[in-house]
């Protein structure tokens, strides 16, 4: 018997349609990140591991992996997410609007475009 209802909360969040939709979006992001990591010269399997993929995404964007810790600070994580998206887009030759809307707001579309599109990764 669970007295605080946490089990019921998890059951309601991760069951039914909402859990299935969340899983589909997660799989789309992982597929896109896998290809982005491969283009940047990193193993694609790192896209599956939740915290490791953020560290390597920050590194691909041209910053130290330690900056990924900024995602743990409220409000700062939103600003830093936008900065990472814009820097990542620049590395693949994309503009700021593409980076903001398709890498920050709709990453399940943007990472697929970066990964499967004809854009090339440049380190500088």
DSSP file (Angstrom, degrees, kcal/mol; ACC not computed):
  #  RESIDUE AA STRUCTURE BP1 BP2  ACC     N-H-->O    O-->H-N    N-H-->O    O-->H-N    TCO  KAPPA ALPHA  PHI   PSI    X-CA   Y-CA   Z-CA
    1    1 A X              0   0    0      0, 0.0     2,-0.6     0, 0.0     0, 0.0   0.000 360.0 360.0 360.0 126.9    0.0    0.0    0.0
    2    2 A X        -     0   0    0      1,-0.1     3,-0.2     2,-0.0     6,-0.1  -0.871 360.0-171.2-101.3 119.1    1.4    3.3   -1.1
    3    3 A X  S    S+     0   0    0     -2,-0.6    -1,-0.1     1,-0.2     0, 0.0   0.746  79.5  48.5 -84.2 -23.8    0.4    6.1    1.3
    4    4 A X  S    S-     0   0    0      1,-0.0    -1,-0.2     0, 0.0    -2,-0.0   0.516  98.3-125.4-100.6  -2.6    1.6    9.1   -0.7
    5    5 A X     >  +     0   0    0     -3,-0.2     4,-2.1     1,-0.1     5,-0.1   0.577  68.9 129.4  77.8   8.9    0.2    8.3   -4.1
    6    6 A X  H  > S+     0   0    0      1,-0.2     4,-2.6     2,-0.2     5,-0.2   0.905  73.4  52.4 -63.1 -40.6    3.6    8.6   -6.0
    7    7 A X  H  > S+     0   0    0      1,-0.2     4,-2.3     2,-0.2    -1,-0.2   0.912 110.0  48.2 -62.3 -42.0    3.0    5.2   -7.6
    8    8 A X  H  > S+     0   0    0      2,-0.2     4,-2.1     1,-0.2    -1,-0.2   0.870 110.1  52.8 -65.7 -36.2   -0.4    6.3   -8.8
    9    9 A X  H  X S+     0   0    0     -4,-2.1     4,-2.2     2,-0.2    -2,-0.2   0.945 111.5  44.7 -64.0 -48.5    1.1    9.5  -10.2
   10   10 A X  H  X S+     0   0    0     -4,-2.6     4,-2.6     1,-0.2    -2,-0.2   0.890 112.2  53.2 -62.8 -38.8    3.7    7.7  -12.2
   11   11 A X  H  < S+     0   0    0     -4,-2.3     4,-0.3    -5,-0.2    -1,-0.2   0.894 111.2  45.6 -63.8 -39.2    1.1    5.2  -13.4
   12   12 A X  H  < S+     0   0    0     -4,-2.1     3,-0.3     2,-0.2    -1,-0.2   0.847 115.7  46.3 -74.7 -32.4   -1.1    8.0  -14.7
   13   13 A X  H  < S+     0   0    0     -4,-2.2    -2,-0.2     1,-0.2    -1,-0.2   0.934 119.1  37.7 -72.9 -45.9    1.8    9.9  -16.3
   14   14 A X  S  < S+     0   0    0     -4,-2.6     2,-0.3    -5,-0.2    -1,-0.2   0.176 105.1  77.8 -98.8  17.6    3.4    7.0  -18.1
   15   15 A X  S  > S+     0   0    0     -3,-0.3     4,-0.8    -4,-0.3     3,-0.4  -0.847  83.6   8.6-119.9 161.8    0.4    5.1  -19.1
   16   16 A X  H  > S-     0   0    0     -2,-0.3     4,-1.5     1,-0.2     5,-0.1  -0.312 115.0 -25.6  74.8-154.3   -2.1    5.5  -21.9
   17   17 A X  H  > S+     0   0    0      1,-0.2     4,-2.6     2,-0.2     5,-0.2   0.868 131.6  55.1 -68.8 -40.7   -1.8    8.0  -24.7
   18   18 A X  H  > S+     0   0    0     -3,-0.4     4,-2.3     1,-0.2    -1,-0.2   0.897 109.1  48.2 -65.5 -38.9    0.4   10.6  -23.1
   19   19 A X  H  X S+     0   0    0     -4,-0.8     4,-2.0     2,-0.2    -1,-0.2   0.887 112.6  49.1 -65.7 -38.8    3.1    8.1  -22.2
   20   20 A X  H  X S+     0   0    0     -4,-1.5     4,-2.1     2,-0.2    -2,-0.2   0.897 111.4  48.6 -67.8 -40.8    3.1    6.7  -25.7
   21   21 A X  H  X S+     0   0    0     -4,-2.6     4,-2.3     2,-0.2    -2,-0.2   0.914 111.1  50.6 -65.8 -42.3    3.3   10.2  -27.3
   22   22 A X  H  X S+     0   0    0     -4,-2.3     4,-2.3     1,-0.2    -2,-0.2   0.896 110.0  50.8 -61.5 -40.1    6.2   11.1  -25.0
   23   23 A X  H  X S+     0   0    0     -4,-2.0     4,-2.4     2,-0.2    -1,-0.2   0.894 108.7  51.3 -64.7 -40.4    8.0    7.9  -25.9
   24   24 A X  H  X S+     0   0    0     -4,-2.1     4,-2.2     2,-0.2    -2,-0.2   0.926 111.4  47.0 -63.4 -44.7    7.6    8.6  -29.6
   25   25 A X  H  X S+     0   0    0     -4,-2.3     4,-2.2     2,-0.2    -2,-0.2   0.887 111.7  51.4 -65.1 -38.1    9.0   12.1  -29.2
   26   26 A X  H  X S+     0   0    0     -4,-2.3     4,-2.4     2,-0.2    -2,-0.2   0.922 110.0  49.0 -63.6 -43.3   11.9   10.7  -27.2
   27   27 A X  H  X S+     0   0    0     -4,-2.4     4,-2.4     1,-0.2    -2,-0.2   0.896 110.1  51.7 -64.1 -39.6   12.7    8.1  -29.9
   28   28 A X  H  X S+     0   0    0     -4,-2.2     4,-2.2     2,-0.2    -1,-0.2   0.915 111.1  47.3 -63.0 -42.4   12.6   10.8  -32.6
   29   29 A X  H  X S+     0   0    0     -4,-2.2     4,-2.9     2,-0.2     5,-0.2   0.906 111.9  50.4 -65.2 -41.1   15.1   13.0  -30.7
   30   30 A X  H  X S+     0   0    0     -4,-2.4     4,-2.5     2,-0.2    -2,-0.2   0.908 109.9  50.0 -64.7 -41.7   17.4   10.0  -30.0
   31   31 A X  H  X S+     0   0    0     -4,-2.4     4,-1.6     2,-0.2    -1,-0.2   0.933 114.5  44.6 -62.0 -45.3   17.4    9.1  -33.7
   32   32 A X  H  X S+     0   0    0     -4,-2.2     4,-2.1     1,-0.2    -2,-0.2   0.917 114.0  48.9 -65.3 -43.5   18.2   12.7  -34.7
   33   33 A X  H  X S+     0   0    0     -4,-2.9     4,-3.2     1,-0.2     5,-0.3   0.872 105.3  59.4 -63.9 -36.4   20.9   13.0  -32.1
   34   34 A X  H  X S+     0   0    0     -4,-2.5     4,-2.1     1,-0.2    -1,-0.2   0.937 110.0  42.0 -57.1 -47.4   22.4    9.7  -33.1
   35   35 A X  H  X S+     0   0    0     -4,-1.6     4,-2.4     2,-0.2    -1,-0.2   0.873 113.6  52.3 -69.4 -36.8   23.0   11.1  -36.6
   36   36 A X  H  X S+     0   0    0     -4,-2.1     4,-1.8     2,-0.2    -2,-0.2   0.933 111.0  47.7 -63.9 -45.2   24.2   14.5  -35.3
   37   37 A X  H  <>S+     0   0    0     -4,-3.2     5,-2.9     1,-0.2     4,-0.3   0.901 111.4  51.2 -61.6 -41.0   26.7   12.8  -33.0
   38   38 A X  H ><5S+     0   0    0     -4,-2.1     3,-1.2    -5,-0.3    -1,-0.2   0.908 109.3  49.8 -64.3 -42.3   27.9   10.6  -35.9
   39   39 A X  H 3<5S+     0   0    0     -4,-2.4    82,-0.3     1,-0.3    -1,-0.2   0.844 109.6  52.4 -63.6 -32.7   28.4   13.6  -38.1
   40   40 A X  T 3<5S-     0   0    0     -4,-1.8    -1,-0.3    -5,-0.2    -2,-0.2   0.450 122.8-105.1 -85.1   0.3   30.4   15.4  -35.4
   41   41 A X  T < 5S+     0   0    0     -3,-1.2     2,-0.3    -4,-0.3    -3,-0.2   0.646  81.6 119.5  88.9  15.5   32.7   12.4  -35.0
   42   42 A X  S   <S-     0   0    0     -5,-2.9    -1,-0.3    -6,-0.2     2,-0.1  -0.782  75.5 -88.7-108.2 156.3   31.3   11.0  -31.7
   43   43 A X    >   -     0   0    0     -2,-0.3     3,-1.3     1,-0.1     4,-0.2  -0.436  30.8-140.7 -63.7 133.4   29.7    7.5  -31.2
   44   44 A X  G >  S+     0   0    0      1,-0.3     3,-2.0     2,-0.2     4,-0.2   0.756  93.8  74.6 -67.1 -25.2   26.0    7.6  -32.0
   45   45 A X  G >> S+     0   0    0      1,-0.3     3,-1.5     2,-0.2     4,-0.5   0.727  79.9  74.0 -62.3 -21.1   25.2    5.3  -29.1
   46   46 A X  G <4 S+     0   0    0     -3,-1.3     3,-0.4     1,-0.3    -1,-0.3   0.700  81.2  72.1 -65.9 -18.0   25.8    8.2  -26.7
   47   47 A X  G <4 S+     0   0    0     -3,-2.0    -1,-0.3     1,-0.2    -2,-0.2   0.720  91.3  57.8 -69.4 -20.3   22.5    9.7  -27.8
   48   48 A X  T <4 S+     0   0    0     -3,-1.5     2,-0.6    -4,-0.2    -1,-0.2   0.811  86.1  83.3 -80.0 -30.1   20.6    7.0  -25.9
   49   49 A X  S  X S-     0   0    0     -4,-0.5     4,-2.4    -3,-0.4     5,-0.2  -0.659  76.8-143.0 -82.4 116.6   22.1    7.8  -22.5
   50   50 A X  H  > S+     0   0    0     -2,-0.6     4,-0.7     1,-0.2    -1,-0.1   0.830  90.3  28.0 -56.5 -47.3   20.1   10.7  -21.0
   51   51 A X  H  > S+     0   0    0      2,-0.2     4,-1.7     1,-0.2     3,-0.3   0.861 118.9  55.9 -84.5 -34.7   22.7   12.8  -19.2
   52   52 A X  H  > S+     0   0    0      1,-0.2     4,-2.4     2,-0.2     5,-0.2   0.865 101.4  58.4 -64.0 -36.6   25.7   11.8  -21.3
   53   53 A X  H  X S+     0   0    0     -4,-2.4     4,-1.8     1,-0.2    -1,-0.2   0.853 105.1  50.3 -65.6 -31.9   23.9   13.0  -24.5
   54   54 A X  H  X S+     0   0    0     -4,-0.7     4,-2.2    -3,-0.3    -1,-0.2   0.910 109.5  51.1 -69.5 -41.3   23.5   16.5  -23.0
   55   55 A X  H  X S+     0   0    0     -4,-1.7     4,-1.8     1,-0.2    -2,-0.2   0.931 114.3  43.0 -61.5 -45.5   27.3   16.7  -22.1
   56   56 A X  H  X S+     0   0    0     -4,-2.4     4,-2.5     2,-0.2    -1,-0.2   0.825 110.1  56.5 -72.9 -30.1   28.3   15.6  -25.6
   57   57 A X  H  X S+     0   0    0     -4,-1.8     4,-1.7    -5,-0.2    -1,-0.2   0.908 108.3  48.0 -65.0 -40.3   25.7   17.9  -27.2
   58   58 A X  H  <>S+     0   0    0     -4,-2.2     5,-2.0     2,-0.2     4,-0.3   0.890 112.0  50.1 -65.2 -39.1   27.3   20.9  -25.3
   59   59 A X  H ><5S+     0   0    0     -4,-1.8     3,-1.2     1,-0.2    -2,-0.2   0.892 108.6  51.3 -66.3 -38.9   30.8   19.7  -26.5
   60   60 A X  H 3<5S+     0   0    0     -4,-2.5    -1,-0.2     1,-0.3    -2,-0.2   0.844 103.2  60.2 -65.8 -32.3   29.6   19.5  -30.1
   61   61 A X  T 3<5S-     0   0    0     -4,-1.7    -1,-0.3    -5,-0.2    -2,-0.2   0.583 126.4-102.1 -71.7  -8.7   28.3   23.0  -29.8
   62   62 A X  T < 5S+     0   0    0     -3,-1.2     2,-0.2     1,-0.4    -3,-0.2   0.588  85.0 108.5 102.9  11.8   31.9   24.1  -29.0
   63   63 A X  S   <S-     0   0    0     -5,-2.0    -1,-0.4     1,-0.1    -2,-0.1  -0.723  76.7 -83.4-115.9 168.0   31.8   24.5  -25.2
   64   64 A X    >   -     0   0    0     -2,-0.2     3,-1.7     1,-0.1     4,-0.2  -0.407  35.0-124.1 -67.4 144.6   33.3   22.5  -22.4
   65   65 A X  G >  S+     0   0    0      1,-0.3     3,-1.6     2,-0.2     4,-0.2   0.742 107.2  71.3 -61.1 -23.6   31.2   19.5  -21.3
   66   66 A X  G >  S+     0   0    0      1,-0.3     3,-1.9     2,-0.2    -1,-0.3   0.757  81.1  72.7 -65.7 -23.9   31.2   21.0  -17.8
   67   67 A X  G X  S+     0   0    0     -3,-1.7     3,-2.1     1,-0.3    -1,-0.3   0.701  76.5  80.2 -63.9 -17.2   28.8   23.7  -18.9
   68   68 A X  G X  S+     0   0    0     -3,-1.6     3,-1.6     1,-0.3    -1,-0.3   0.743  76.9  72.4 -61.5 -21.1   26.2   21.0  -19.1
   69   69 A X  G X  S+     0   0    0     -3,-1.9     3,-1.8     1,-0.3    -1,-0.3   0.737  80.1  73.6 -64.7 -21.0   25.8   21.5  -15.3
   70   70 A X  G X  S+     0   0    0     -3,-2.1     3,-1.2     1,-0.3    -1,-0.3   0.712  80.5  72.2 -66.2 -18.6   24.1   24.8  -16.1
   71   71 A X  G <  S+     0   0    0     -3,-1.6    -1,-0.3    -4,-0.2    -2,-0.2   0.652  88.6  63.2 -68.2 -13.7   21.1   22.8  -17.2
   72   72 A X  G <  S+     0   0    0     -3,-1.8     2,-0.6    -4,-0.2    -1,-0.2   0.582  85.8  84.4 -86.1 -10.6   20.5   22.0  -13.5
   73   73 A X  S <> S-     0   0    0     -3,-1.2     4,-2.3    -4,-0.2    -3,-0.0  -0.829  85.4-119.1 -97.7 121.7   19.9   25.7  -12.5
   74   74 A X  T  4 S+     0   0    0     -2,-0.6     2,-2.5     1,-0.2    -2,-0.1  -0.232  93.4   6.1 -58.2 149.1   16.4   26.9  -13.0
   75   75 A X  T  > S+     0   0    0      1,-0.2     4,-1.7    -4,-0.1     3,-0.4  -0.253 123.1  69.5  69.7 -47.2   15.9   29.8  -15.5
   76   76 A X  H  > S+     0   0    0     -2,-2.5     4,-3.1     1,-0.2     5,-0.3   0.873  91.8  60.0 -62.2 -36.0   19.6   29.6  -16.4
   77   77 A X  H  X S+     0   0    0     -4,-2.3     4,-2.0     1,-0.2    -1,-0.2   0.839 103.6  49.9 -64.2 -32.0   18.9   26.2  -18.1
   78   78 A X  H  > S+     0   0    0     -3,-0.4     4,-1.8     2,-0.2    -1,-0.2   0.944 114.2  43.5 -70.2 -46.9   16.4   27.9  -20.5
   79   79 A X  H  X S+     0   0    0     -4,-1.7     4,-2.1     1,-0.2    -2,-0.2   0.921 116.1  48.2 -62.7 -44.2   18.9   30.6  -21.5
   80   80 A X  H  X S+     0   0    0     -4,-3.1     4,-2.8     1,-0.2    -1,-0.2   0.860 107.2  56.5 -67.0 -34.8   21.7   28.1  -21.8
   81   81 A X  H  X S+     0   0    0     -4,-2.0     4,-2.2    -5,-0.3    -1,-0.2   0.888 108.2  47.7 -61.8 -38.7   19.5   25.8  -23.9
   82   82 A X  H  X S+     0   0    0     -4,-1.8     4,-2.4     2,-0.2    -2,-0.2   0.908 111.7  50.1 -67.6 -41.9   19.0   28.6  -26.3
   83   83 A X  H  X S+     0   0    0     -4,-2.1     4,-2.6     2,-0.2     5,-0.2   0.922 111.7  47.7 -62.7 -44.4   22.7   29.4  -26.4
   84   84 A X  H  X S+     0   0    0     -4,-2.8     4,-2.6     1,-0.2     5,-0.2   0.911 111.3  51.5 -63.2 -42.2   23.6   25.7  -27.1
   85   85 A X  H  X S+     0   0    0     -4,-2.2     4,-2.3    -5,-0.2    -2,-0.2   0.917 112.3  45.4 -61.7 -43.3   20.9   25.5  -29.8
   86   86 A X  H  X S+     0   0    0     -4,-2.4     4,-2.2     2,-0.2    -2,-0.2   0.919 114.8  47.0 -68.3 -43.2   22.3   28.6  -31.6
   87   87 A X  H  X S+     0   0    0     -4,-2.6     4,-1.8     2,-0.2    -2,-0.2   0.879 112.4  50.6 -66.3 -36.4   25.9   27.5  -31.3
   88   88 A X  H  X S+     0   0    0     -4,-2.6     4,-1.1    -5,-0.2    -2,-0.2   0.915 109.8  50.3 -65.8 -42.4   25.0   24.0  -32.5
   89   89 A X  H  <>S+     0   0    0     -4,-2.3     5,-3.6     1,-0.2     3,-0.4   0.891 108.3  52.9 -62.0 -39.5   23.2   25.4  -35.5
   90   90 A X  H ><5S+     0   0    0     -4,-2.2     3,-1.4     1,-0.2    -1,-0.2   0.887 104.2  56.5 -62.9 -38.3   26.2   27.6  -36.3
   91   91 A X  H 3<5S+     0   0    0     -4,-1.8    31,-2.0     1,-0.3    -1,-0.2   0.792 111.9  42.7 -63.7 -27.2   28.4   24.5  -36.3
   92   92 A X  T 3<5S-     0   0    0     -4,-1.1    -1,-0.3    -3,-0.4    28,-0.3   0.268 122.5-104.2-102.9  10.8   26.2   22.9  -38.9
   93   93 A X  T < 5S+     0   0    0     -3,-1.4     2,-0.3     1,-0.3    -3,-0.2   0.738  75.5 135.4  79.2  23.3   25.8   26.1  -41.0
   94   94 A X      < -     0   0    0     -5,-3.6    -1,-0.3    -6,-0.2    -2,-0.1  -0.716  50.3-116.4-104.6 157.0   22.3   27.0  -39.9
   95   95 A X     >  -     0   0    0     -2,-0.3     4,-2.1     1,-0.1     5,-0.1  -0.184  30.5 -97.8 -84.8 178.7   21.0   30.4  -38.9
   96   96 A X  H  > S+     0   0    0      2,-0.2     4,-2.7     1,-0.2     5,-0.2   0.857 119.2  51.9 -67.8 -38.3   19.7   31.7  -35.6
   97   97 A X  H  > S+     0   0    0      2,-0.2     4,-2.5     1,-0.2     5,-0.4   0.929 111.5  47.2 -66.5 -44.2   16.0   31.3  -36.5
   98   98 A X  H  >>S+     0   0    0      1,-0.2     4,-2.6     2,-0.2     5,-0.6   0.942 114.2  48.8 -57.4 -47.8   16.4   27.7  -37.5
   99   99 A X  I  X>S+     0   0    0     -4,-2.1     4,-1.3     3,-0.2     5,-0.9   0.911 114.3  43.8 -62.8 -44.5   18.4   27.0  -34.4
  100  100 A X  I  X>S+     0   0    0     -4,-2.7     5,-2.0     3,-0.2     4,-0.9   0.966 123.6  32.6 -67.1 -51.6   15.9   28.6  -32.0
  101  101 A X  I  <>S+     0   0    0     -4,-2.5     5,-1.9    -5,-0.2    -2,-0.2   0.890 129.6  31.7 -77.4 -38.3   12.8   27.2  -33.5
  102  102 A X  I  <5S+     0   0    0     -4,-2.6     8,-1.1    -5,-0.4     9,-0.3   0.627 128.5  33.8-100.3 -12.7   13.9   23.8  -34.7
  103  103 A X  I  <<S+     0   0    0     -4,-1.3    -3,-0.2    -5,-0.6     4,-0.2   0.684 132.0  25.5-108.8 -26.2   16.7   22.9  -32.2
  104  104 A X  I  <<S+     0   0    0     -5,-0.9     3,-0.4    -4,-0.9    -3,-0.2   0.852 132.4  29.2-101.3 -50.3   15.3   24.5  -29.0
  105  105 A X  I   <S+     0   0    0     -5,-2.0     2,-0.3     1,-0.2    -3,-0.2   0.929 138.1  19.1 -80.0 -46.2   11.5   24.7  -29.5
  106  106 A X    >>< +     0   0    0     -5,-1.9     4,-2.0    -6,-0.2     3,-1.5  -0.588  69.7 160.3-122.8  68.4   11.0   21.6  -31.7
  107  107 A X  H 3>  +     0   0    0     -3,-0.4     4,-2.4    -2,-0.3     5,-0.4   0.778  68.9  67.6 -66.0 -25.6   14.1   19.5  -31.3
  108  108 A X  H 34 S+     0   0    0      1,-0.2    -1,-0.3     2,-0.2     4,-0.2   0.717 111.6  34.9 -67.7 -18.4   12.5   16.3  -32.6
  109  109 A X  H <> S+     0   0    0     -3,-1.5     4,-2.0    -7,-0.2    -2,-0.2   0.822 117.4  51.4 -94.8 -45.4   12.3   18.0  -36.0
  110  110 A X  H  X S+     0   0    0     -4,-2.0     4,-2.6    -8,-1.1     5,-0.2   0.888 108.2  49.5 -64.1 -42.9   15.5   20.0  -35.9
  111  111 A X  H  X S+     0   0    0     -4,-2.4     4,-2.7    -9,-0.3    -1,-0.2   0.861 110.1  52.2 -67.6 -33.3   17.8   17.2  -35.0
  112  112 A X  H  > S+     0   0    0     -5,-0.4     4,-2.6     2,-0.2     5,-0.3   0.896 110.5  48.4 -66.3 -38.8   16.4   15.0  -37.7
  113  113 A X  H  X S+     0   0    0     -4,-2.0     4,-1.5     2,-0.2     6,-0.3   0.926 115.3  44.2 -66.4 -44.4   17.0   17.8  -40.2
  114  114 A X  H  < S+     0   0    0     -4,-2.6    -2,-0.2     2,-0.2    -1,-0.2   0.925 119.0  43.2 -64.2 -43.9   20.6   18.2  -39.0
  115  115 A X  H  < S+     0   0    0     -4,-2.7    -2,-0.2    -5,-0.2    -3,-0.2   0.916 126.5  27.4 -71.6 -44.6   21.3   14.5  -38.9
  116  116 A X  H  < S+     0   0    0     -4,-2.6    -1,-0.2    -5,-0.2    -3,-0.2   0.519 106.4  88.0 -99.4  -6.1   19.7   13.4  -42.1
  117  117 A X  S  < S-     0   0    0     -4,-1.5    -3,-0.1    -5,-0.3    -4,-0.0  -0.091  91.3-100.7 -81.0-173.5   20.1   16.6  -44.1
  118  118 A X  S    S+     0   0    0      2,-0.1     2,-0.1    -2,-0.0    -4,-0.1   0.332  77.3 124.1 -94.1   7.7   23.1   17.7  -46.2
  119  119 A X        -     0   0    0     -6,-0.3     2,-0.3    -5,-0.1   -26,-0.1  -0.404  50.9-143.1 -70.7 146.8   24.6   20.0  -43.6
  120  120 A X        -     0   0    0    -28,-0.3     2,-0.4    -2,-0.1   -80,-0.1  -0.840  11.6-119.8-112.2 146.6   28.1   19.4  -42.6
  121  121 A X        -     0   0    0     -2,-0.3     2,-0.4   -82,-0.3   -29,-0.2  -0.687  26.8-170.2 -85.2 134.2   29.7   19.8  -39.1
  122  122 A X        -     0   0    0    -31,-2.0   -29,-0.1    -2,-0.4   -82,-0.0  -0.994  18.0-151.3-126.4 133.9   32.6   22.2  -38.8
  123  123 A X              0   0    0     -2,-0.4    -1,-0.1     1,-0.2   -32,-0.1   0.788 360.0 360.0 -73.4 -28.2   34.7   22.5  -35.7
  124  124 A X              0   0    0    -33,-0.1    -1,-0.2     0, 0.0   -33,-0.0   0.427 360.0 360.0-105.7 360.0   35.6   26.1  -36.1
